[in-house]
Amino acid sequence: LMGAQSMTVGEGIHFKNQYCKKGDAYSVAILVLELLFGLATEETMPPMSQQLRQAWLKHWTFVTTLFQRTWSHPQGLPGVRPELQRDQTVHNHIQSVANLRAALAVTDEPMFHILRDMLGERGEVDWKAIHAEAGRVRPQL
C-alpha cells in the first residue's frame, strides 16, 4: 500500500519506515509464522499461548483478505484506494501487527521474541542473532 505511494499513512509513519528499511526482516517473520502455523500439527507445535494462535489467525486472515481485495479489483490498487482509506486499512493493519507482537511477547520461546522484534517498526535484531537462534531450534515438523 505504501510502496505504491498511493495512501497516506498518518499514524503509521513508523510502519512506513519499517516497510522501506526492514521489509526483508518483516517478510521473513511472516513467512516463519505461516510455516509454523500452516505446517505444524498439534503434536509438533511448540508450546504457546492460545492468545498467540488467535492473534496469528486474525492477522493472517486480515492480510490475505486485504491482498485478495486489492488485487482482485478490476483497477487494482488505484481502484480500491478510496475504499481502503474509508475502512482505515492502514490503521487496522498496524493494529493487527501490534496485537500479533503483543501475543509473541508473552511466550517463553526466544524464537518468538526474535520474530516479535522482526515485526516491529524499530526492531533491533540483526541477521546474526536470527541465524544463531535458527541454528538452536530443531523443529520436529
N, CA, C and O of each residue as an XYZ file, in Angstrom:
564
protein
N       0.825     -1.197      0.000
C       0.000      0.000      0.000
C       0.860      1.248      0.000
O       0.593      2.202     -0.730
N       1.888      1.231      0.819
C       2.722      2.415      0.900
C       3.785      2.439     -0.183
O       4.228      3.507     -0.606
N       4.193      1.252     -0.633
C       5.204      1.191     -1.673
C       4.732      1.852     -2.958
O       5.537      2.402     -3.711
N       3.445      1.798     -3.207
C       2.887      2.428     -4.403
C       2.622      3.906     -4.178
O       2.114      4.582     -5.073
N       2.954      4.423     -3.002
C       2.739      5.815     -2.626
C       1.315      6.253     -2.930
O       1.075      7.368     -3.393
N       0.386      5.361     -2.664
C      -0.986      5.667     -3.027
C      -1.869      5.942     -1.824
O      -3.042      6.281     -1.978
N      -1.319      5.799     -0.632
C      -2.120      6.045      0.561
C      -1.293      6.841      1.559
O      -0.085      6.640      1.683
N      -1.938      7.721      2.246
C      -1.254      8.419      3.324
C      -1.229      7.501      4.528
O      -2.131      6.684      4.712
N      -0.195      7.634      5.349
C      -0.053      6.722      6.469
C      -0.325      7.381      7.807
O      -0.623      6.685      8.778
N      -0.231      8.701      7.890
C      -0.532      9.382      9.148
C       0.152      8.733     10.317
O       1.376      8.788     10.438
N      -0.642      8.105     11.199
C      -0.104      7.494     12.405
C       0.868      6.363     12.112
O       1.631      5.968     12.993
N       0.857      5.846     10.923
C       1.701      4.712     10.584
C       3.047      5.099     10.006
O       3.647      4.319      9.267
N       3.535      6.291     10.329
C       4.798      6.749      9.756
C       5.936      5.798     10.104
O       6.810      5.560      9.270
N       5.946      5.250     11.317
C       6.992      4.302     11.680
C       6.824      3.006     10.887
O       7.807      2.362     10.519
N       5.589      2.636     10.631
C       5.332      1.453      9.827
C       5.862      1.676      8.407
O       6.386      0.751      7.788
N       5.726      2.883      7.903
C       6.258      3.194      6.575
C       7.777      3.071      6.579
O       8.361      2.542      5.633
N       8.421      3.558      7.644
C       9.870      3.425      7.750
C      10.266      1.950      7.782
O      11.252      1.551      7.161
N       9.496      1.151      8.503
C       9.758     -0.277      8.561
C       9.630     -0.884      7.170
O      10.472     -1.678      6.750
N       8.584     -0.509      6.465
C       8.346     -1.039      5.120
C       9.533     -0.732      4.209
O       9.969     -1.579      3.430
N      10.044      0.485      4.319
C      11.133      0.912      3.441
C      12.488      0.342      3.859
O      13.330      0.067      3.004
N      12.709      0.159      5.177
C      14.043     -0.216      5.657
C      14.166     -1.637      6.184
O      15.269     -2.180      6.234
N      13.050     -2.251      6.579
C      13.137     -3.567      7.202
C      12.170     -4.559      6.570
O      11.747     -5.513      7.224
N      11.824     -4.349      5.332
C      10.876     -5.227      4.673
C      11.319     -6.671      4.635
O      10.491     -7.580      4.708
N      12.633     -6.895      4.521
C      13.122     -8.273      4.472
C      12.903     -8.984      5.801
O      12.443    -10.126      5.810
N      13.217     -8.346      6.920
C      13.029     -8.970      8.233
C      11.547     -9.213      8.501
O      11.165    -10.274      8.994
N      10.723     -8.236      8.177
C       9.277     -8.377      8.362
C       8.750     -9.567      7.549
O       7.983    -10.384      8.057
N       9.164     -9.651      6.300
C       8.695    -10.719      5.413
C       9.132    -12.092      5.909
O       8.353    -13.045      5.870
N      10.367    -12.196      6.373
C      10.847    -13.477      6.891
C      10.056    -13.873      8.135
O       9.708    -15.042      8.296
N       9.770    -12.923      9.008
C       8.994    -13.229     10.220
C       7.605    -13.738      9.850
O       7.135    -14.714     10.435
N       6.948    -13.103      8.900
C       5.622    -13.548      8.466
C       5.718    -14.941      7.854
O       4.866    -15.791      8.114
N       6.745    -15.181      7.045
C       6.927    -16.495      6.438
C       7.130    -17.570      7.505
O       6.531    -18.642      7.422
N       7.962    -17.297      8.496
C       8.204    -18.273      9.564
C       6.909    -18.583     10.307
O       6.612    -19.746     10.580
N       6.143    -17.553     10.633
C       4.880    -17.785     11.345
C       3.894    -18.577     10.492
O       3.208    -19.464     11.001
N       3.819    -18.266      9.212
C       2.899    -19.009      8.341
C       3.325    -20.465      8.214
O       2.484    -21.363      8.238
N       4.617    -20.701      8.079
C       5.098    -22.084      8.018
C       4.820    -22.815      9.321
O       4.381    -23.965      9.313
N       5.072    -22.155     10.426
C       4.841    -22.776     11.726
C       3.373    -23.145     11.904
O       3.045    -24.287     12.224
N       2.507    -22.182     11.697
C       1.081    -22.433     11.913
C       0.449    -23.226     10.778
O      -0.534    -23.935     10.993
N       0.998    -23.118      9.577
C       0.419    -23.829      8.448
C       0.830    -25.284      8.343
O       0.064    -26.112      7.848
N       2.037    -25.607      8.805
C       2.549    -26.969      8.647
C       2.528    -27.795      9.928
O       2.411    -29.020      9.881
N       2.640    -27.135     11.049
C       2.739    -27.876     12.304
C       1.392    -28.490     12.679
O       0.329    -27.931     12.408
N       1.475    -29.629     13.297
C       0.287    -30.272     13.849
C       0.240    -29.983     15.347
O       1.177    -29.410     15.901
N      -0.827    -30.371     15.986
C      -0.931    -30.173     17.438
C       0.242    -30.829     18.166
O       0.726    -30.303     19.168
N       0.696    -31.975     17.662
C       1.782    -32.702     18.313
C       3.140    -32.035     18.113
O       4.004    -32.118     18.986
N       3.336    -31.375     16.973
C       4.645    -30.783     16.679
C       4.711    -29.300     16.984
O       5.786    -28.705     16.900
N       3.598    -28.690     17.333
C       3.560    -27.258     17.630
C       4.299    -26.970     18.934
O       4.051    -27.630     19.944
N       5.213    -25.982     18.921
C       5.861    -25.628     20.180
C       4.831    -25.076     21.157
O       3.799    -24.546     20.747
N       5.115    -25.201     22.451
C       4.153    -24.677     23.423
C       3.983    -23.162     23.242
O       4.963    -22.429     23.107
N       2.771    -22.727     23.242
C       2.493    -21.290     23.092
C       1.104    -21.011     23.622
O       0.307    -21.917     23.867
N       0.851    -19.773     23.786
C      -0.448    -19.391     24.323
C      -1.522    -19.440     23.249
O      -1.240    -19.309     22.058
N      -2.730    -19.627     23.683
C      -3.871    -19.565     22.774
C      -3.980    -18.161     22.185
O      -4.434    -17.985     21.054
N      -3.556    -17.161     22.968
C      -3.577    -15.779     22.501
C      -2.723    -15.614     21.239
O      -3.121    -14.910     20.311
N      -1.556    -16.256     21.202
C      -0.690    -16.166     20.027
C      -1.345    -16.828     18.819
O      -1.351    -16.267     17.723
N      -1.880    -17.992     19.017
C      -2.534    -18.698     17.909
C      -3.683    -17.848     17.344
O      -3.814    -17.708     16.128
N      -4.500    -17.291     18.218
C      -5.628    -16.468     17.777
C      -5.150    -15.187     17.094
O      -5.710    -14.773     16.079
N      -4.108    -14.559     17.660
C      -3.570    -13.334     17.053
C      -3.051    -13.617     15.645
O      -3.263    -12.826     14.726
N      -2.368    -14.756     15.483
C      -1.869    -15.107     14.153
C      -3.019    -15.337     13.181
O      -3.000    -14.815     12.066
N      -4.000    -16.098     13.584
C      -5.122    -16.394     12.689
C      -5.845    -15.113     12.274
O      -6.218    -14.956     11.112
N      -6.039    -14.209     13.214
C      -6.700    -12.936     12.880
C      -5.843    -12.120     11.924
O      -6.357    -11.546     10.964
N      -4.535    -12.065     12.181
C      -3.646    -11.283     11.320
C      -3.589    -11.893      9.923
O      -3.704    -11.174      8.929
N      -3.417    -13.195      9.838
C      -3.303    -13.853      8.542
C      -4.593    -13.685      7.736
O      -4.547    -13.450      6.529
N      -5.719    -13.804      8.393
C      -6.999    -13.595      7.718
C      -7.096    -12.163      7.206
O      -7.528    -11.935      6.076
N      -6.695    -11.199      8.030
C      -6.739     -9.794      7.632
C      -5.877     -9.546      6.396
O      -6.349     -8.961      5.422
N      -4.606     -9.990      6.425
C      -3.718     -9.660      5.308
C      -4.073    -10.425      4.037
O      -3.929     -9.882      2.942
N      -4.529    -11.657      4.153
C      -4.912    -12.378      2.933
C      -6.178    -11.779      2.329
O      -6.304    -11.694      1.107
N      -7.107    -11.368      3.173
C      -8.313    -10.704      2.673
C      -7.960     -9.373      2.017
O      -8.503     -9.032      0.966
N      -7.055     -8.628      2.635
C      -6.610     -7.355      2.063
C      -5.966     -7.578      0.698
O      -6.256     -6.857     -0.257
N      -5.103     -8.564      0.611
C      -4.454     -8.861     -0.661
C      -5.482     -9.213     -1.732
O      -5.430     -8.698     -2.848
N      -6.412    -10.092     -1.384
C      -7.433    -10.502     -2.353
C      -8.299     -9.318     -2.768
O      -8.635     -9.160     -3.942
N      -8.650     -8.502     -1.803
C      -9.495     -7.342     -2.069
C      -8.796     -6.350     -2.988
O      -9.411     -5.790     -3.897
N      -7.514     -6.138     -2.747
C      -6.756     -5.154     -3.521
C      -6.494     -5.631     -4.936
O      -6.719     -4.892     -5.895
N      -6.020     -6.860     -5.074
C      -5.582     -7.307     -6.385
C      -6.682     -7.939     -7.224
O      -6.470     -8.217     -8.404
N      -7.852     -8.171     -6.639
C      -8.952     -8.688     -7.450
C      -9.812     -7.564     -8.019
O     -10.684     -7.807     -8.853
N      -9.566     -6.334     -7.568
C     -10.310     -5.198     -8.105
C      -9.893     -4.973     -9.550
O      -8.703     -5.024     -9.860
N     -10.853     -4.725    -10.444
C     -10.517     -4.564    -11.871
C      -9.476     -3.477    -12.133
O      -8.704     -3.575    -13.086
N      -9.453     -2.438    -11.288
C      -8.494     -1.356    -11.492
C      -7.297     -1.472    -10.549
O      -6.482     -0.552    -10.479
N      -7.178     -2.570     -9.835
C      -6.050     -2.754     -8.922
C      -6.101     -1.777     -7.769
O      -7.176     -1.339     -7.361
N      -4.942     -1.438     -7.246
C      -4.859     -0.558     -6.084
C      -5.490      0.817     -6.318
O      -6.196      1.304     -5.435
N      -5.270      1.462     -7.462
C      -5.910      2.768     -7.646
C      -7.442      2.707     -7.541
O      -8.072      3.646     -7.054
N      -8.027      1.614     -7.992
C      -9.479      1.494     -7.948
C     -10.032      1.238     -6.567
O     -11.140      1.666     -6.247
N      -9.265      0.540     -5.744
C      -9.754      0.176     -4.413
C      -9.271      1.165     -3.339
O      -9.718      1.091     -2.194
N      -8.379      2.071     -3.690
C      -7.802      3.020     -2.728
C      -8.849      3.770     -1.898
O      -8.712      3.816     -0.676
N      -9.890      4.360     -2.501
C     -10.873      5.094     -1.674
C     -11.540      4.195     -0.624
O     -11.782      4.625      0.503
N     -11.829      2.972     -0.995
C     -12.452      2.027     -0.071
C     -11.492      1.682      1.076
O     -11.907      1.610      2.232
N     -10.227      1.473      0.758
C      -9.237      1.145      1.784
C      -9.042      2.317      2.748
O      -8.901      2.119      3.955
N      -9.036      3.537      2.207
C      -8.904      4.708      3.074
C     -10.132      4.868      3.960
O     -10.003      5.176      5.144
N     -11.302      4.665      3.409
C     -12.537      4.784      4.182
C     -12.579      3.747      5.308
O     -13.047      4.038      6.409
N     -12.091      2.549      5.029
C     -12.106      1.463      6.002
C     -10.940      1.525      6.984
O     -10.808      0.646      7.836
N     -10.097      2.543      6.879
C      -8.932      2.708      7.758
C      -8.023      1.474      7.712
O      -7.591      0.972      8.749
N      -7.749      1.007      6.532
C      -6.993     -0.219      6.345
C      -5.585     -0.132      6.916
O      -5.129     -1.077      7.559
N      -4.884      0.979      6.696
C      -3.527      1.104      7.228
C      -3.568      1.042      8.751
O      -2.775      0.328      9.365
N      -4.480      1.782      9.358
C      -4.624      1.754     10.816
C      -4.926      0.336     11.300
O      -4.331     -0.123     12.275
N      -5.829     -0.349     10.639
C      -6.201     -1.707     11.040
C      -5.035     -2.683     10.883
O      -4.868     -3.593     11.695
N      -4.235     -2.490      9.846
C      -3.060     -3.355      9.672
C      -2.043     -3.107     10.783
O      -1.488     -4.053     11.342
N      -1.801     -1.859     11.097
C      -0.868     -1.527     12.181
C      -1.352     -2.144     13.488
O      -0.554     -2.684     14.253
N      -2.641     -2.067     13.744
C      -3.205     -2.644     14.967
C      -3.091     -4.164     14.961
O      -2.821     -4.766     16.000
N      -3.291     -4.779     13.826
C      -3.182     -6.227     13.719
C      -1.755     -6.693     14.017
O      -1.556     -7.682     14.722
N      -0.770     -5.980     13.480
C       0.633     -6.307     13.757
C       0.936     -6.090     15.239
O       1.638     -6.895     15.851
N       0.416     -5.015     15.818
C       0.642     -4.747     17.248
C       0.062     -5.868     18.111
O       0.688     -6.283     19.086
N      -1.114     -6.354     17.765
C      -1.724     -7.460     18.516
C      -0.888     -8.736     18.387
O      -0.709     -9.468     19.360
N      -0.389     -8.991     17.203
C       0.457    -10.159     16.990
C       1.748    -10.040     17.790
O       2.182    -11.008     18.415
N       2.357     -8.878     17.775
C       3.593     -8.657     18.534
C       3.355     -8.810     20.038
O       4.201     -9.359     20.743
N       2.222     -8.335     20.529
C       1.901     -8.476     21.950
C       1.760     -9.950     22.319
O       2.206    -10.368     23.387
N       1.151    -10.727     21.454
C       0.991    -12.160     21.718
C       2.345    -12.876     21.671
O       2.581    -13.798     22.451
N       3.226    -12.462     20.770
C       4.563    -13.056     20.696
C       5.383    -12.735     21.946
O       6.240    -13.521     22.350
N       5.120    -11.587     22.549
C       5.901    -11.145     23.708
C       5.641    -11.986     24.956
O       6.499    -12.043     25.837
N       4.500    -12.629     25.054
C       4.165    -13.355     26.284
C       4.570    -14.830     26.228
O       4.275    -15.581     27.157
N       5.234    -15.252     25.166
C       5.690    -16.640     25.090
C       7.054    -16.765     25.755
O       7.734    -15.767     25.993
N       7.445    -17.998     26.050
C       8.751    -18.255     26.645
C       9.812    -18.613     25.614
O      10.988    -18.747     25.952
N       9.411    -18.764     24.385
C      10.332    -19.180     23.334
C      11.152    -18.005     22.809
O      10.572    -17.026     22.341
N      12.489    -18.070     22.871
C      13.320    -16.984     22.327
C      13.042    -16.716     20.850
O      13.109    -15.572     20.399
N      12.725    -17.789     20.087
C      12.435    -17.615     18.667
C      11.283    -16.623     18.464
O      11.329    -15.795     17.554
N      10.261    -16.707     19.302
C       9.115    -15.810     19.159
C       9.470    -14.378     19.530
O       8.886    -13.434     18.998
N      10.413    -14.213     20.430
C      10.854    -12.861     20.788
C      11.618    -12.230     19.626
O      11.499    -11.031     19.372
N      12.400    -13.043     18.928
C      13.101    -12.536     17.742
C      12.091    -12.180     16.652
O      12.218    -11.144     16.000
N      11.092    -13.037     16.456
C      10.063    -12.730     15.452
C       9.326    -11.448     15.813
O       9.002    -10.648     14.936
N       9.062    -11.250     17.095
C       8.407    -10.022     17.545
C       9.239     -8.804     17.153
O       8.706     -7.811     16.657
N      10.532     -8.889     17.378
C      11.414     -7.783     17.032
C      11.446     -7.561     15.521
O      11.468     -6.419     15.062
N      11.449     -8.638     14.754
C      11.477     -8.523     13.304
C      10.215     -7.860     12.761
O      10.252     -7.214     11.714
N       9.103     -8.018     13.465
C       7.843     -7.409     13.041
C       7.695     -5.969     13.506
O       6.778     -5.268     13.080
N       8.594     -5.526     14.379
C       8.468     -4.200     14.969
C       9.003     -3.091     14.096
O       9.911     -3.283     13.287
N       8.414     -1.927     14.281
C       8.824     -0.755     13.496
C      10.248     -0.342     13.816
O      10.957      0.179     12.954
N      10.667     -0.570     15.043
C      12.002     -0.134     15.468
C      12.839     -1.318     15.953
O      13.699     -1.158     16.819
N      12.594     -2.485     15.405
C      13.307     -3.682     15.832
C      14.812     -3.541     15.703
O      15.313     -2.884     14.790
N      15.516     -4.156     16.616
C      16.970     -4.047     16.663
C      17.674     -5.333     16.251
O      18.886     -5.327     16.030
N      16.940     -6.431     16.143
C      17.572     -7.716     15.870
C      18.314     -7.680     14.538
O      17.855     -7.082     13.566
N      19.472     -8.335     14.518
C      20.227     -8.386     13.272
C      20.241     -9.826     12.759
O      19.800    -10.748     13.446
N      20.746    -10.001     11.561
C      20.703    -11.315     10.926
C      21.587    -12.330     11.645
O      21.321    -13.529     11.560
N      22.642    -11.884     12.357
C      23.472    -12.815     13.130
C      22.652    -13.460     14.248
O      22.746    -14.667     14.469
N      21.856    -12.664     14.946
C      21.015    -13.199     16.027
C      19.967    -14.156     15.464
O      19.668    -15.186     16.068
N      19.424    -13.813     14.327
C      18.419    -14.676     13.690
C      19.064    -16.008     13.312
O      18.496    -17.070     13.566
N      20.228    -15.951     12.718
C      20.931    -17.170     12.314
C      21.282    -18.022     13.527
O      21.125    -19.243     13.486
N      21.752    -17.403     14.602
C      22.101    -18.152     15.818
C      20.881    -18.854     16.398
O      20.963    -20.018     16.788
N      19.755    -18.159     16.459
C      18.539    -18.761     17.006
C      18.023    -19.846     16.091
O      17.546    -20.876     16.569
N      18.103    -19.647     14.799
C      17.642    -20.661     13.856
C      18.477    -21.932     13.991
O      17.945    -23.034     13.855
N      19.759    -21.796     14.252
C      20.611    -22.959     14.441
C      20.315    -23.701     15.737
O      20.567    -24.902     15.832
N      19.786    -23.007     16.731
C      19.469    -23.605     18.016
C      18.162    -24.398     17.954
O      18.023    -25.426     18.618
N      17.219    -23.923     17.165
C      15.901    -24.550     17.085
C      15.969    -25.754     16.161
O      16.461    -25.657     15.037
N      15.485    -26.862     16.626
C      15.405    -28.079     15.829
C      13.961    -28.511     15.723
O      13.495    -29.326     16.519
N      13.236    -27.965     14.733
C      11.818    -28.301     14.625
C      11.589    -29.775     14.354
O      12.407    -30.436     13.713
N      10.492    -30.275     14.835
C      10.120    -31.678     14.661
C       9.005    -31.816     13.632
O       8.171    -32.715     13.748
N       8.974    -30.953     12.640
C       7.898    -30.977     11.649
C       8.025    -32.130     10.708
O       7.195    -32.291      9.814
